[in-house]
Amino acid sequence: MRDLMSACGKALTLVPIVKADSGLAAQVSIKCESIAREILARAPSNARARAVDVLTADRIDAVQLGIAQAAAPFEPWPLNIRLQAIARAESVSPEVLAVAEGDFQRALMSEWGKEEVARIYQTRDALRQSITLAAEKAGPKDQKAFVDLLRRNLRDAG
């Protein structure tokens, strides 16, 4: 199960050919959603299947995101997949933003998480306020590291 969900997550978020071909991406998403739902029917608390279920949903639902968070709030792989799902969403409701703030806070506690949240901050205007709120709640060391990373990224890009 773990390998299947990892393969789905990688295919949907990293494989260039899948990302470049919307038809192929839709097919992979449907297959992965089906596999995730089969796993969840047998193991409702499977964190990877919960994360892939959020990633493959047509729209992010605050309740489903919250359930996925509860399954593995700090485990890096599910957390990263939830971040990817939030970042890929065409529109994000205020309810989802409120739940997503928790994932942003948890991600800011790690180096990889800071980098991913910084990437999302720089590419998704609609998520900046939620990320800013999460950063304001971070510990001083994590907050400073995140702001320094953003400044460095902006300097390197400009």
Secondary structure, 3 states (H helix, E strand, C coil): CHHHHHHHHHHHHCCHHHHHCHHHHHHHHHHHHHHHHHHHHHCCCCHHHHHHHHHHCCCCCHHHHHHHHHHCCCCHHHHHHHHHHHHHCCCCCHHHHHHHHHHHHHHCCCHHHHHHHHHHHHHCHHHHHHHHHHHHHCCHHHHHHHHHHHHHHHHHHC
